[in-house]
Amino acid sequence: MNIKHHLQDDTLLAYAAGNLPEAFNLIVAAHVSLCDECRAVVESYDSIGGAIIDNTEVADVSADSLAQTLARLDTVTREPRSTPRPGTLPAPVQNYIGGDLDAVRWRPVGMGVKQAILSTSDTASARLLMIPAGVAIPDHSHEGTEMTLVLKGAFQDEDDRFARGDIEVADGSVSHTPVADIGEDCICLAVTEAPLKFKGFLPKVVQKLVRI
């Protein structure tokens, strides 16, 4: 797989440290599962963290510290490392869906585009998008950060072309019109920390109905 678009080191460090919100943790885990280069960076951060722990002086802890730690495990949002599974969706995404593409419950959002919103516990939202070949997502910018990971097919916008494994990171400075390649439907995992800012009237109306 020839992945050209990667994540910044500060994002990978936050992922390795378990400091990302659940939705962003999911998309980073999915990208890392596909990208040898970014996975190697995360593993190096893990090794550094382990070395720091090994060289840290032992300190006394309270008698109930183990119980408190176990009680907090339910709040940890870092997606565990997963062994690769057959199929289109990476293992971290399959864990949320309960299977591969045939398990996705798609809902139409207009122009042939379909989405499936994934259940996450934070204010950021995660969704799978299926964009028919040749179809464009209406021109929009962003209130906050948007990450889009291509899982099948490809799309291109004003900046570049993104294929399977590539991840695009956009913020308020980016205004674009992503278009799926003509030869194949494009399936993406998209995570946003705020609603998109569509420029057209009709997309703004539809946006309220489909929670984009």
Backbone as JSON Lines, residues from 0, in Angstrom:
{"i":0,"aa":"M","n":[0.85,-1.19,0.0],"ca":[0.0,0.0,0.0],"c":[0.89,1.25,0.0]}
{"i":1,"aa":"N","n":[0.69,2.13,-0.95],"ca":[1.53,3.32,-1.09],"c":[0.83,4.51,-0.44]}
{"i":2,"aa":"I","n":[1.03,4.68,0.87],"ca":[0.39,5.76,1.62],"c":[1.27,7.0,1.54]}
{"i":3,"aa":"K","n":[0.69,8.12,1.11],"ca":[1.46,9.35,0.94],"c":[1.14,10.4,2.0]}
{"i":4,"aa":"H","n":[-0.04,10.3,2.61],"ca":[-0.48,11.33,3.55],"c":[-0.56,10.73,4.95]}
{"i":5,"aa":"H","n":[0.27,11.26,5.86],"ca":[0.43,10.69,7.19],"c":[-0.02,11.69,8.26]}
{"i":6,"aa":"L","n":[0.02,11.24,9.51],"ca":[-0.3,12.1,10.65],"c":[0.95,12.78,11.18]}
{"i":7,"aa":"Q","n":[0.76,13.94,11.78],"ca":[1.87,14.66,12.41],"c":[2.34,13.91,13.66]}
{"i":8,"aa":"D","n":[3.62,14.11,14.0],"ca":[4.18,13.41,15.15],"c":[3.47,13.77,16.45]}
{"i":9,"aa":"D","n":[3.02,15.03,16.6],"ca":[2.36,15.39,17.86],"c":[1.04,14.64,18.04]}
{"i":10,"aa":"T","n":[0.35,14.36,16.93],"ca":[-0.88,13.56,17.02],"c":[-0.56,12.12,17.38]}
{"i":11,"aa":"L","n":[0.47,11.55,16.78],"ca":[0.87,10.18,17.1],"c":[1.34,10.07,18.54]}
{"i":12,"aa":"L","n":[2.03,11.09,19.04],"ca":[2.47,11.08,20.44],"c":[1.27,11.12,21.38]}
{"i":13,"aa":"A","n":[0.29,11.95,21.07],"ca":[-0.92,12.02,21.89],"c":[-1.66,10.69,21.88]}
{"i":14,"aa":"Y","n":[-1.67,10.02,20.73],"ca":[-2.29,8.71,20.64],"c":[-1.54,7.7,21.5]}
{"i":15,"aa":"A","n":[-0.2,7.69,21.4],"ca":[0.6,6.75,22.17],"c":[0.42,6.97,23.67]}
{"i":16,"aa":"A","n":[0.22,8.24,24.06],"ca":[0.05,8.57,25.47],"c":[-1.38,8.37,25.96]}
{"i":17,"aa":"G","n":[-2.3,8.06,25.06],"ca":[-3.69,7.87,25.44],"c":[-4.42,9.17,25.74]}
{"i":18,"aa":"N","n":[-4.01,10.26,25.07],"ca":[-4.57,11.57,25.37],"c":[-5.57,12.09,24.35]}
{"i":19,"aa":"L","n":[-5.98,11.28,23.4],"ca":[-6.92,11.74,22.37],"c":[-8.36,11.44,22.76]}
{"i":20,"aa":"P","n":[-9.3,12.29,22.36],"ca":[-10.73,11.95,22.5],"c":[-11.04,10.66,21.73]}
{"i":21,"aa":"E","n":[-12.09,9.98,22.12],"ca":[-12.38,8.66,21.57],"c":[-12.48,8.65,20.05]}
{"i":22,"aa":"A","n":[-13.21,9.61,19.48],"ca":[-13.4,9.61,18.03],"c":[-12.08,9.78,17.29]}
{"i":23,"aa":"F","n":[-11.24,10.7,17.76],"ca":[-9.94,10.89,17.12],"c":[-9.01,9.72,17.4]}
{"i":24,"aa":"N","n":[-9.11,9.13,18.58],"ca":[-8.35,7.93,18.88],"c":[-8.67,6.82,17.88]}
{"i":25,"aa":"L","n":[-9.95,6.69,17.54],"ca":[-10.38,5.65,16.61],"c":[-9.76,5.85,15.23]}
{"i":26,"aa":"I","n":[-9.82,7.07,14.7],"ca":[-9.31,7.28,13.34],"c":[-7.79,7.15,13.3]}
{"i":27,"aa":"V","n":[-7.1,7.58,14.36],"ca":[-5.66,7.4,14.4],"c":[-5.32,5.91,14.46]}
{"i":28,"aa":"A","n":[-6.05,5.16,15.3],"ca":[-5.82,3.72,15.39],"c":[-6.04,3.04,14.04]}
{"i":29,"aa":"A","n":[-7.07,3.48,13.31],"ca":[-7.36,2.89,12.01],"c":[-6.24,3.2,11.01]}
{"i":30,"aa":"H","n":[-5.77,4.45,11.02],"ca":[-4.67,4.81,10.12],"c":[-3.4,4.05,10.47]}
{"i":31,"aa":"V","n":[-3.08,3.98,11.76],"ca":[-1.87,3.28,12.21],"c":[-1.92,1.81,11.83]}
{"i":32,"aa":"S","n":[-3.12,1.22,11.85],"ca":[-3.24,-0.19,11.49],"c":[-2.94,-0.44,10.01]}
{"i":33,"aa":"L","n":[-3.06,0.62,9.19],"ca":[-2.81,0.5,7.75],"c":[-1.44,1.01,7.33]}
{"i":34,"aa":"C","n":[-0.83,1.85,8.16],"ca":[0.37,2.59,7.76],"c":[1.6,2.11,8.54]}
{"i":35,"aa":"D","n":[2.51,1.47,7.86],"ca":[3.73,0.98,8.52],"c":[4.55,2.13,9.1]}
{"i":36,"aa":"E","n":[4.62,3.24,8.38],"ca":[5.45,4.37,8.82],"c":[4.94,4.96,10.13]}
{"i":37,"aa":"C","n":[3.66,5.25,10.2],"ca":[3.11,5.84,11.42],"c":[3.09,4.82,12.57]}
{"i":38,"aa":"R","n":[2.87,3.55,12.24],"ca":[2.9,2.53,13.29],"c":[4.29,2.44,13.92]}
{"i":39,"aa":"A","n":[5.33,2.58,13.12],"ca":[6.7,2.55,13.65],"c":[6.95,3.73,14.58]}
{"i":40,"aa":"V","n":[6.4,4.9,14.24],"ca":[6.55,6.07,15.1],"c":[5.87,5.83,16.44]}
{"i":41,"aa":"V","n":[4.64,5.3,16.42],"ca":[3.92,5.02,17.66],"c":[4.67,4.0,18.5]}
{"i":42,"aa":"E","n":[5.21,2.98,17.87],"ca":[5.96,1.96,18.62],"c":[7.21,2.56,19.24]}
{"i":43,"aa":"S","n":[7.84,3.53,18.57],"ca":[9.01,4.18,19.16],"c":[8.62,4.99,20.39]}
{"i":44,"aa":"Y","n":[7.46,5.67,20.32],"ca":[6.99,6.41,21.49],"c":[6.66,5.45,22.63]}
{"i":45,"aa":"D","n":[6.08,4.3,22.32],"ca":[5.8,3.3,23.34],"c":[7.09,2.84,24.02]}
{"i":46,"aa":"S","n":[8.13,2.64,23.23],"ca":[9.41,2.19,23.77],"c":[10.02,3.25,24.69]}
{"i":47,"aa":"I","n":[9.93,4.51,24.29],"ca":[10.44,5.59,25.13],"c":[9.67,5.66,26.44]}
{"i":48,"aa":"G","n":[8.35,5.53,26.35],"ca":[7.54,5.55,27.56],"c":[7.88,4.41,28.5]}
{"i":49,"aa":"G","n":[8.1,3.22,27.91],"ca":[8.47,2.07,28.73],"c":[9.81,2.28,29.42]}
{"i":50,"aa":"A","n":[10.77,2.87,28.69],"ca":[12.09,3.13,29.28],"c":[12.0,4.12,30.42]}
{"i":51,"aa":"I","n":[11.15,5.15,30.26],"ca":[10.98,6.13,31.34],"c":[10.41,5.47,32.57]}
{"i":52,"aa":"I","n":[9.43,4.6,32.39],"ca":[8.82,3.9,33.53],"c":[9.85,3.02,34.22]}
{"i":53,"aa":"D","n":[10.66,2.31,33.43],"ca":[11.66,1.41,34.0],"c":[12.68,2.14,34.85]}
{"i":54,"aa":"N","n":[12.92,3.41,34.52],"ca":[13.95,4.18,35.22],"c":[13.37,5.16,36.24]}
{"i":55,"aa":"T","n":[12.08,5.03,36.5],"ca":[11.44,5.9,37.48],"c":[11.53,5.27,38.87]}
{"i":56,"aa":"E","n":[11.85,6.09,39.87],"ca":[11.94,5.57,41.23],"c":[10.58,5.09,41.72]}
{"i":57,"aa":"V","n":[10.61,4.03,42.51],"ca":[9.38,3.48,43.07],"c":[8.89,4.4,44.18]}
{"i":58,"aa":"A","n":[7.59,4.67,44.18],"ca":[6.98,5.51,45.2],"c":[5.89,4.75,45.93]}
{"i":59,"aa":"D","n":[5.68,5.11,47.17],"ca":[4.61,4.49,47.94],"c":[3.25,4.92,47.39]}
{"i":60,"aa":"V","n":[2.29,4.02,47.4],"ca":[0.94,4.33,46.94],"c":[-0.04,3.94,48.02]}
{"i":61,"aa":"S","n":[-1.24,4.48,47.9],"ca":[-2.27,4.18,48.9],"c":[-2.77,2.76,48.73]}
{"i":62,"aa":"A","n":[-3.39,2.26,49.77],"ca":[-3.85,0.87,49.76],"c":[-4.93,0.63,48.73]}
{"i":63,"aa":"D","n":[-5.7,1.65,48.38],"ca":[-6.8,1.46,47.43],"c":[-6.44,1.9,46.02]}
{"i":64,"aa":"S","n":[-5.15,2.12,45.74],"ca":[-4.76,2.62,44.42],"c":[-5.09,1.63,43.32]}
{"i":65,"aa":"L","n":[-4.94,0.32,43.57],"ca":[-5.26,-0.67,42.55],"c":[-6.74,-0.63,42.21]}
{"i":66,"aa":"A","n":[-7.59,-0.54,43.24],"ca":[-9.03,-0.49,43.0],"c":[-9.4,0.76,42.2]}
{"i":67,"aa":"Q","n":[-8.76,1.9,42.5],"ca":[-9.05,3.13,41.77],"c":[-8.61,3.01,40.31]}
{"i":68,"aa":"T","n":[-7.46,2.38,40.09],"ca":[-6.98,2.2,38.72],"c":[-7.93,1.32,37.92]}
{"i":69,"aa":"L","n":[-8.36,0.22,38.51],"ca":[-9.28,-0.67,37.82],"c":[-10.6,0.02,37.52]}
{"i":70,"aa":"A","n":[-11.04,0.89,38.43],"ca":[-12.3,1.61,38.22],"c":[-12.21,2.58,37.07]}
{"i":71,"aa":"R","n":[-10.99,3.07,36.77],"ca":[-10.81,4.04,35.69],"c":[-10.65,3.39,34.32]}
{"i":72,"aa":"L","n":[-10.47,2.07,34.28],"ca":[-10.22,1.42,33.0],"c":[-11.36,1.62,32.01]}
{"i":73,"aa":"D","n":[-12.58,1.74,32.53],"ca":[-13.72,1.92,31.64],"c":[-13.68,3.27,30.92]}
{"i":74,"aa":"T","n":[-12.9,4.22,31.43],"ca":[-12.86,5.55,30.83],"c":[-11.71,5.69,29.85]}
{"i":75,"aa":"V","n":[-10.84,4.7,29.72],"ca":[-9.71,4.79,28.81],"c":[-10.22,4.68,27.38]}
{"i":76,"aa":"T","n":[-9.85,5.63,26.52],"ca":[-10.41,5.68,25.17],"c":[-9.45,5.23,24.09]}
{"i":77,"aa":"R","n":[-8.22,4.9,24.44],"ca":[-7.3,4.5,23.4],"c":[-7.7,3.14,22.84]}
{"i":78,"aa":"E","n":[-7.82,3.07,21.54],"ca":[-8.17,1.83,20.87],"c":[-7.0,0.85,21.01]}
{"i":79,"aa":"P","n":[-7.25,-0.37,21.53],"ca":[-6.15,-1.33,21.67],"c":[-5.59,-1.73,20.32]}
{"i":80,"aa":"R","n":[-4.31,-2.11,20.32],"ca":[-3.69,-2.59,19.09],"c":[-4.42,-3.85,18.63]}
{"i":81,"aa":"S","n":[-4.74,-3.9,17.37],"ca":[-5.49,-5.02,16.84],"c":[-4.69,-5.71,15.75]}
{"i":82,"aa":"T","n":[-4.78,-7.02,15.72],"ca":[-4.17,-7.75,14.61],"c":[-5.01,-7.53,13.36]}
{"i":83,"aa":"P","n":[-4.37,-7.48,12.19],"ca":[-5.13,-7.25,10.95],"c":[-6.21,-8.31,10.74]}
{"i":84,"aa":"R","n":[-7.33,-7.88,10.17],"ca":[-8.41,-8.8,9.84],"c":[-8.7,-8.67,8.35]}
{"i":85,"aa":"P","n":[-9.18,-9.74,7.75],"ca":[-9.55,-9.64,6.34],"c":[-10.74,-8.71,6.17]}
{"i":86,"aa":"G","n":[-10.8,-8.04,5.03],"ca":[-11.91,-7.15,4.76],"c":[-11.44,-5.75,4.41]}
{"i":87,"aa":"T","n":[-12.4,-4.88,4.14],"ca":[-12.1,-3.5,3.76],"c":[-11.83,-2.63,4.97]}
{"i":88,"aa":"L","n":[-12.6,-2.79,6.03],"ca":[-12.47,-1.94,7.2],"c":[-11.32,-2.42,8.08]}
{"i":89,"aa":"P","n":[-10.49,-1.49,8.58],"ca":[-9.44,-1.88,9.53],"c":[-10.05,-2.44,10.81]}
{"i":90,"aa":"A","n":[-9.28,-3.25,11.52],"ca":[-9.78,-3.9,12.73],"c":[-10.37,-2.92,13.75]}
{"i":91,"aa":"P","n":[-9.74,-1.75,14.01],"ca":[-10.36,-0.84,14.98],"c":[-11.77,-0.4,14.59]}
{"i":92,"aa":"V","n":[-12.01,-0.22,13.29],"ca":[-13.34,0.17,12.83],"c":[-14.29,-1.02,12.9]}
{"i":93,"aa":"Q","n":[-13.81,-2.2,12.55],"ca":[-14.64,-3.39,12.65],"c":[-15.12,-3.6,14.09]}
{"i":94,"aa":"N","n":[-14.29,-3.23,15.06],"ca":[-14.69,-3.37,16.46],"c":[-15.91,-2.52,16.77]}
{"i":95,"aa":"Y","n":[-16.03,-1.34,16.14],"ca":[-17.17,-0.47,16.36],"c":[-18.39,-0.94,15.58]}
{"i":96,"aa":"I","n":[-18.17,-1.44,14.37],"ca":[-19.27,-1.84,13.49],"c":[-19.82,-3.21,13.88]}
{"i":97,"aa":"G","n":[-18.94,-4.07,14.37],"ca":[-19.32,-5.45,14.63],"c":[-19.15,-6.31,13.4]}
{"i":98,"aa":"G","n":[-18.23,-5.92,12.52],"ca":[-17.99,-6.68,11.29],"c":[-17.41,-5.78,10.22]}
{"i":99,"aa":"D","n":[-17.45,-6.27,8.97],"ca":[-16.89,-5.5,7.87],"c":[-18.02,-4.7,7.18]}
{"i":100,"aa":"L","n":[-17.85,-4.34,5.93],"ca":[-18.79,-3.47,5.25],"c":[-20.22,-4.01,5.24]}
{"i":101,"aa":"D","n":[-20.36,-5.33,5.19],"ca":[-21.71,-5.89,5.14],"c":[-22.47,-5.69,6.44]}
{"i":102,"aa":"A","n":[-21.78,-5.26,7.5],"ca":[-22.43,-5.01,8.79],"c":[-22.78,-3.54,9.0]}
{"i":103,"aa":"V","n":[-22.38,-2.68,8.06],"ca":[-22.62,-1.24,8.21],"c":[-24.09,-0.93,7.92]}
{"i":104,"aa":"R","n":[-24.7,-0.13,8.78],"ca":[-26.09,0.3,8.6],"c":[-26.08,1.7,7.98]}
{"i":105,"aa":"W","n":[-26.04,1.73,6.66],"ca":[-25.95,2.99,5.94],"c":[-27.28,3.73,5.97]}
{"i":106,"aa":"R","n":[-27.19,5.06,6.01],"ca":[-28.37,5.92,5.9],"c":[-28.09,7.0,4.85]}
{"i":107,"aa":"P","n":[-29.02,7.23,3.93],"ca":[-28.78,8.23,2.87],"c":[-28.74,9.65,3.41]}
{"i":108,"aa":"V","n":[-27.88,10.48,2.81],"ca":[-27.81,11.89,3.2],"c":[-27.99,12.82,2.01]}
{"i":109,"aa":"G","n":[-28.22,12.24,0.82],"ca":[-28.43,13.04,-0.37],"c":[-27.36,12.86,-1.42]}
{"i":110,"aa":"M","n":[-27.73,13.02,-2.68],"ca":[-26.83,12.9,-3.83],"c":[-26.19,11.51,-3.92]}
{"i":111,"aa":"G","n":[-26.85,10.51,-3.35],"ca":[-26.31,9.16,-3.37],"c":[-25.33,8.87,-2.26]}
{"i":112,"aa":"V","n":[-24.94,9.9,-1.51],"ca":[-24.0,9.72,-0.4],"c":[-24.73,9.06,0.77]}
{"i":113,"aa":"K","n":[-24.03,8.15,1.44],"ca":[-24.57,7.48,2.61],"c":[-23.61,7.63,3.78]}
{"i":114,"aa":"Q","n":[-24.16,7.55,4.99],"ca":[-23.3,7.64,6.16],"c":[-23.77,6.65,7.22]}
{"i":115,"aa":"A","n":[-22.86,6.34,8.13],"ca":[-23.17,5.55,9.32],"c":[-22.43,6.19,10.48]}
{"i":116,"aa":"I","n":[-23.17,6.8,11.4],"ca":[-22.57,7.47,12.55],"c":[-22.17,6.43,13.58]}
{"i":117,"aa":"L","n":[-20.94,6.51,14.05],"ca":[-20.43,5.58,15.05],"c":[-20.62,6.17,16.44]}
{"i":118,"aa":"S","n":[-20.9,5.33,17.39],"ca":[-21.16,5.77,18.75],"c":[-19.85,6.01,19.48]}
{"i":119,"aa":"T","n":[-19.58,7.28,19.82],"ca":[-18.41,7.63,20.61],"c":[-18.85,8.49,21.8]}
{"i":120,"aa":"S","n":[-18.0,8.55,22.81],"ca":[-18.42,9.12,24.09],"c":[-18.08,10.59,24.27]}
{"i":121,"aa":"D","n":[-17.47,11.23,23.28],"ca":[-17.05,12.61,23.45],"c":[-17.81,13.52,22.48]}
{"i":122,"aa":"T","n":[-17.47,14.79,22.47],"ca":[-18.19,15.73,21.63],"c":[-17.81,15.61,20.16]}
{"i":123,"aa":"A","n":[-16.62,15.09,19.86],"ca":[-16.25,14.84,18.46],"c":[-17.11,13.71,17.91]}
{"i":124,"aa":"S","n":[-17.37,13.75,16.6],"ca":[-18.21,12.73,15.98],"c":[-17.41,11.93,14.96]}
{"i":125,"aa":"A","n":[-17.73,10.66,14.85],"ca":[-17.08,9.76,13.89],"c":[-18.16,9.14,13.02]}
{"i":126,"aa":"R","n":[-17.89,9.06,11.72],"ca":[-18.87,8.48,10.81],"c":[-18.16,7.84,9.63]}
{"i":127,"aa":"L","n":[-18.76,6.79,9.1],"ca":[-18.35,6.24,7.82],"c":[-19.15,6.94,6.74]}
{"i":128,"aa":"L","n":[-18.48,7.29,5.65],"ca":[-19.12,7.92,4.51],"c":[-18.9,7.07,3.27]}
{"i":129,"aa":"M","n":[-19.94,6.87,2.48],"ca":[-19.84,6.21,1.19],"c":[-20.22,7.24,0.14]}
{"i":130,"aa":"I","n":[-19.25,7.64,-0.68],"ca":[-19.45,8.65,-1.71],"c":[-19.41,7.97,-3.07]}
{"i":131,"aa":"P","n":[-20.49,7.98,-3.82],"ca":[-20.5,7.32,-5.13],"c":[-19.43,7.88,-6.06]}
{"i":132,"aa":"A","n":[-18.94,7.04,-6.96],"ca":[-17.91,7.44,-7.91],"c":[-18.32,8.71,-8.64]}
{"i":133,"aa":"G","n":[-17.42,9.69,-8.67],"ca":[-17.65,10.93,-9.39],"c":[-18.46,11.97,-8.66]}
{"i":134,"aa":"V","n":[-18.99,11.65,-7.48],"ca":[-19.83,12.58,-6.74],"c":[-18.96,13.47,-5.84]}
{"i":135,"aa":"A","n":[-19.35,14.73,-5.71],"ca":[-18.62,15.69,-4.88],"c":[-19.38,15.98,-3.6]}
{"i":136,"aa":"I","n":[-18.63,16.11,-2.5],"ca":[-19.2,16.64,-1.26],"c":[-19.23,18.17,-1.41]}
{"i":137,"aa":"P","n":[-20.35,18.82,-1.12],"ca":[-20.44,20.27,-1.36],"c":[-19.32,21.06,-0.68]}
{"i":138,"aa":"D","n":[-18.96,22.16,-1.3],"ca":[-17.89,23.03,-0.81],"c":[-18.15,23.41,0.65]}
{"i":139,"aa":"H","n":[-17.11,23.24,1.48],"ca":[-17.25,23.53,2.9],"c":[-15.91,23.86,3.53]}
{"i":140,"aa":"S","n":[-15.97,24.53,4.68],"ca":[-14.81,24.73,5.53],"c":[-15.14,24.11,6.9]}
{"i":141,"aa":"H","n":[-14.4,24.51,7.95],"ca":[-14.49,23.77,9.2],"c":[-14.47,24.7,10.4]}
{"i":142,"aa":"E","n":[-15.27,24.35,11.41],"ca":[-15.24,25.06,12.68],"c":[-14.03,24.61,13.51]}
{"i":143,"aa":"G","n":[-13.68,23.34,13.39],"ca":[-12.55,22.78,14.13],"c":[-11.79,21.82,13.23]}
{"i":144,"aa":"T","n":[-11.17,20.84,13.84],"ca":[-10.38,19.86,13.08],"c":[-11.27,18.8,12.48]}
{"i":145,"aa":"E","n":[-10.98,18.44,11.23],"ca":[-11.62,17.31,10.57],"c":[-10.52,16.38,10.06]}
{"i":146,"aa":"M","n":[-10.62,15.11,10.4],"ca":[-9.71,14.09,9.86],"c":[-10.52,13.14,8.99]}
{"i":147,"aa":"T","n":[-10.01,12.84,7.81],"ca":[-10.68,11.93,6.89],"c":[-9.7,10.87,6.43]}
{"i":148,"aa":"L","n":[-10.03,9.61,6.71],"ca":[-9.19,8.48,6.35],"c":[-9.87,7.68,5.25]}
{"i":149,"aa":"V","n":[-9.19,7.48,4.13],"ca":[-9.77,6.72,3.02],"c":[-9.59,5.23,3.29]}
{"i":150,"aa":"L","n":[-10.7,4.5,3.19],"ca":[-10.69,3.05,3.41],"c":[-10.9,2.27,2.12]}
{"i":151,"aa":"K","n":[-11.49,2.89,1.12],"ca":[-11.74,2.23,-0.16],"c":[-11.87,3.31,-1.23]}
{"i":152,"aa":"G","n":[-11.33,3.04,-2.41],"ca":[-11.39,4.03,-3.47],"c":[-10.47,5.2,-3.2]}
{"i":153,"aa":"A","n":[-10.86,6.38,-3.66],"ca":[-10.03,7.58,-3.49],"c":[-10.89,8.81,-3.73]}
{"i":154,"aa":"F","n":[-10.41,9.95,-3.22],"ca":[-11.03,11.23,-3.55],"c":[-9.93,12.26,-3.76]}
{"i":155,"aa":"Q","n":[-10.29,13.34,-4.4],"ca":[-9.35,14.43,-4.55],"c":[-10.07,15.74,-4.28]}
{"i":156,"aa":"D","n":[-9.29,16.71,-3.77],"ca":[-9.84,18.05,-3.57],"c":[-8.84,19.07,-4.1]}
{"i":157,"aa":"E","n":[-8.98,20.31,-3.67],"ca":[-8.12,21.36,-4.2],"c":[-6.65,21.17,-3.81]}
{"i":158,"aa":"D","n":[-6.39,20.36,-2.77],"ca":[-5.02,20.2,-2.27],"c":[-4.29,19.0,-2.87]}
{"i":159,"aa":"D","n":[-4.97,17.85,-2.97],"ca":[-4.26,16.63,-3.39],"c":[-5.26,15.5,-3.61]}
{"i":160,"aa":"R","n":[-4.71,14.31,-3.9],"ca":[-5.5,13.1,-4.06],"c":[-5.22,12.18,-2.88]}
{"i":161,"aa":"F","n":[-6.27,11.54,-2.37],"ca":[-6.15,10.7,-1.19],"c":[-6.73,9.33,-1.51]}
{"i":162,"aa":"A","n":[-5.92,8.28,-1.32],"ca":[-6.34,6.9,-1.6],"c":[-6.31,6.09,-0.3]}
{"i":163,"aa":"R","n":[-6.56,4.78,-0.41],"ca":[-6.67,3.93,0.78],"c":[-5.46,4.11,1.7]}
{"i":164,"aa":"G","n":[-5.74,4.36,2.96],"ca":[-4.7,4.55,3.97],"c":[-4.29,5.99,4.16]}
{"i":165,"aa":"D","n":[-4.52,6.85,3.15],"ca":[-4.19,8.27,3.28],"c":[-5.16,8.95,4.24]}
{"i":166,"aa":"I","n":[-4.63,9.91,5.0],"ca":[-5.48,10.67,5.92],"c":[-5.29,12.16,5.66]}
{"i":167,"aa":"E","n":[-6.41,12.87,5.53],"ca":[-6.37,14.31,5.33],"c":[-6.79,14.98,6.63]}
{"i":168,"aa":"V","n":[-6.02,15.98,7.06],"ca":[-6.34,16.76,8.26],"c":[-6.65,18.17,7.81]}
{"i":169,"aa":"A","n":[-7.85,18.64,8.13],"ca":[-8.3,19.97,7.71],"c":[-8.77,20.75,8.93]}
{"i":170,"aa":"D","n":[-8.62,22.07,8.86],"ca":[-9.09,22.94,9.93],"c":[-9.79,24.15,9.33]}
{"i":171,"aa":"G","n":[-9.97,25.19,10.13],"ca":[-10.7,26.35,9.66],"c":[-10.06,27.09,8.51]}
{"i":172,"aa":"S","n":[-8.79,26.82,8.27],"ca":[-8.1,27.49,7.16],"c":[-8.33,26.78,5.82]}
{"i":173,"aa":"V","n":[-8.96,25.61,5.87],"ca":[-9.14,24.8,4.66],"c":[-10.59,24.89,4.18]}
{"i":174,"aa":"S","n":[-10.75,25.24,2.92],"ca":[-12.05,25.2,2.26],"c":[-11.9,24.31,1.03]}
{"i":175,"aa":"H","n":[-12.73,23.27,0.91],"ca":[-12.51,22.33,-0.19],"c":[-13.8,21.65,-0.61]}
{"i":176,"aa":"T","n":[-13.71,20.99,-1.77],"ca":[-14.82,20.24,-2.35],"c":[-14.3,18.85,-2.73]}
{"i":177,"aa":"P","n":[-14.32,17.9,-1.8],"ca":[-13.81,16.56,-2.11],"c":[-14.69,15.86,-3.16]}
{"i":178,"aa":"V","n":[-14.05,15.22,-4.12],"ca":[-14.75,14.51,-5.2],"c":[-14.21,13.08,-5.28]}
{"i":179,"aa":"A","n":[-15.11,12.1,-5.22],"ca":[-14.71,10.7,-5.34],"c":[-14.21,10.42,-6.75]}
{"i":180,"aa":"D","n":[-13.17,9.6,-6.85],"ca":[-12.66,9.22,-8.17],"c":[-13.77,8.61,-9.01]}
{"i":181,"aa":"I","n":[-13.68,8.78,-10.31],"ca":[-14.74,8.36,-11.21],"c":[-14.86,6.86,-11.32]}
{"i":182,"aa":"G","n":[-13.77,6.12,-11.04],"ca":[-13.8,4.69,-11.31],"c":[-14.33,3.82,-10.2]}
{"i":183,"aa":"E","n":[-14.52,4.37,-8.98],"ca":[-14.9,3.51,-7.85],"c":[-15.52,4.36,-6.76]}
{"i":184,"aa":"D","n":[-16.53,3.8,-6.07],"ca":[-17.1,4.48,-4.9],"c":[-16.01,4.65,-3.84]}
{"i":185,"aa":"C","n":[-16.1,5.72,-3.09],"ca":[-15.11,6.02,-2.05],"c":[-15.75,5.85,-0.68]}
{"i":186,"aa":"I","n":[-15.09,5.09,0.18],"ca":[-15.55,4.91,1.55],"c":[-14.48,5.49,2.48]}
{"i":187,"aa":"C","n":[-14.92,6.38,3.37],"ca":[-14.01,7.07,4.27],"c":[-14.51,6.97,5.71]}
{"i":188,"aa":"L","n":[-13.58,7.09,6.64],"ca":[-13.9,7.34,8.04],"c":[-13.59,8.81,8.29]}
{"i":189,"aa":"A","n":[-14.59,9.56,8.72],"ca":[-14.41,11.0,8.95],"c":[-14.71,11.32,10.41]}
{"i":190,"aa":"V","n":[-13.84,12.12,11.01],"ca":[-14.02,12.55,12.39],"c":[-13.96,14.07,12.44]}
{"i":191,"aa":"T","n":[-14.93,14.68,13.07],"ca":[-14.99,16.14,13.19],"c":[-15.24,16.52,14.65]}
{"i":192,"aa":"E","n":[-14.63,17.64,15.07],"ca":[-14.87,18.1,16.44],"c":[-15.93,19.2,16.48]}
{"i":193,"aa":"A","n":[-16.43,19.59,15.32],"ca":[-17.51,20.58,15.23],"c":[-18.18,20.41,13.88]}
{"i":194,"aa":"P","n":[-19.42,20.89,13.74],"ca":[-20.11,20.77,12.44],"c":[-19.34,21.46,11.32]}
{"i":195,"aa":"L","n":[-19.46,20.91,10.11],"ca":[-18.85,21.53,8.94],"c":[-19.55,22.85,8.61]}
{"i":196,"aa":"K","n":[-18.86,23.71,7.89],"ca":[-19.41,25.0,7.48],"c":[-19.66,24.96,5.97]}
{"i":197,"aa":"F","n":[-20.87,24.53,5.57],"ca":[-21.22,24.47,4.16],"c":[-21.53,25.87,3.65]}
{"i":198,"aa":"K","n":[-21.21,26.1,2.38],"ca":[-21.41,27.42,1.8],"c":[-22.73,27.55,1.06]}
{"i":199,"aa":"G","n":[-23.27,26.44,0.55],"ca":[-24.53,26.49,-0.18],"c":[-25.73,26.42,0.75]}
{"i":200,"aa":"F","n":[-26.87,26.98,0.29],"ca":[-28.09,26.99,1.12],"c":[-28.62,25.59,1.35]}
{"i":201,"aa":"L","n":[-28.77,24.78,0.29],"ca":[-29.35,23.45,0.44],"c":[-28.51,22.55,1.34]}
{"i":202,"aa":"P","n":[-27.17,22.5,1.19],"ca":[-26.38,21.69,2.12],"c":[-26.56,22.11,3.58]}
{"i":203,"aa":"K","n":[-26.75,23.41,3.82],"ca":[-26.96,23.87,5.19],"c":[-28.26,23.32,5.75]}
{"i":204,"aa":"V","n":[-29.29,23.26,4.9],"ca":[-30.58,22.72,5.34],"c":[-30.46,21.23,5.64]}
{"i":205,"aa":"V","n":[-29.84,20.49,4.73],"ca":[-29.68,19.05,4.91],"c":[-28.81,18.75,6.12]}
{"i":206,"aa":"Q","n":[-27.82,19.58,6.37],"ca":[-26.88,19.37,7.47],"c":[-27.6,19.2,8.81]}
{"i":207,"aa":"K","n":[-28.63,19.96,9.03],"ca":[-29.35,19.89,10.3],"c":[-30.07,18.54,10.47]}
{"i":208,"aa":"L","n":[-30.42,17.93,9.36],"ca":[-31.15,16.68,9.4],"c":[-30.23,15.47,9.56]}
{"i":209,"aa":"V","n":[-29.02,15.56,9.01],"ca":[-28.14,14.38,8.98],"c":[-26.96,14.5,9.94]}
{"i":210,"aa":"R","n":[-26.9,15.61,10.7],"ca":[-25.91,15.79,11.78],"c":[-24.46,15.77,11.26]}
{"i":211,"aa":"I","n":[-24.21,16.4,10.15],"ca":[-22.85,16.5,9.64],"c":[-22.19,17.77,10.18]}
